Amino acid sequence: MAQIKNVGVYTSGGDAPGMNAAIRAVVRTALYYNLEVTGIRRGYEGMINGDFLTMDRKSVGNIIQRGGTILKTARSEHFKTAEGRKLAYENLKKRGIDALVAIGGDGTFTGAKVFGKEYNFPIVGLPGTIDNDLLGTDYTIGYDTAINTVIDAVDKIRDTAESHDRLFIVEVMGRDSGLIALRTGIAAGAEAILIPETKTDLNALYHKLEQGRKDKSSKIVIVAEGEEAGGAFEIGKLIKDRFPNYDTRVSVLGHIQRGGRPSCQDRVLASRVGVAAVEALLKGHHNEMIGVINGEISYTPFESAIKHNTEINPALLKIVDILSL
Ligand code: ATP
């Protein structure tokens, strides 16, 4: 295997708090091992357009605490074509980049897997997504910050819900995954959570709301974006039809869940996997996502990592049920 001299780093797909901490870790570790390091702006789009910048230790100064990504991110349809990937390869070669660290979610790793195989290019990935839906890591970078943002918002909603005796349907992110809804539902003391992984039993929900209504003035139901019965507005409409005398409101938290200062946990996770990624490349790893399982660094082939983590712990669902009595 050829010796690695210049590592390219990019963020791609949806942004997540902690991506900057990951970029910083990759850059500083590469410099520590006397490698050059090149930032690629806007993910695969930047690769195709040759949008590169040389990173030094100062270029990642004062970013560990910042949300978003200084390298910007994008979605690239062009990279899904063989012609787009050829342009990307030619640009990388021209620039002397001989290994890559991809920071993103399942789409990013799917692209990395295809490209890595096509051009025999060494790539490792860091799990950067608020959804926590990748296999091969207990947590993804951004998830902890996002769930803390959600509970801050729901605590505020609860104040107004309580004052007005309102029922709030709160929609959180998660097109395919209910993991944000499940955790925040427990932490915010929701009456119920509705998630894509389980069939929504509307009658059970109505029953619960009816029972609880007798001695509870406010209520919170957390709904994941991709919930199978149709999302927060649809659920809100059904509840209004069923209980016209309830003061029911829908609140969609939206993009605030992606922003903000990364939590301590996300910064530490990003730093750990960022260091491990460069070390893994130097040891000859490629086509793998670097994660942390039970406190230890783990290496998972891209093709396994992208198989969605759809496992919902039934014990957690039961906790929501018991504690919302
Ligand atoms: P998140 O889950 O947080 O949104 P993500 O990494 O899954 O992040 P996507 O938009 O799904 O985000 O993917 C990012 C990019 O990866 C796509 O815009 C595309 O350029 C590339 N990509 C995805 N699938 C493929 C594929 N089959 N072949 C080549 N490139 C791909």
Residues whose N, C-alpha, C, O or C-beta is under 5 A from the ligand:
A	BS01	ATP	S12 G13 G14 Y44 A74 R75 S76 E77 F79 K80 G104 G105 D106 G107 T108 T110 G111 V114 G128 T129
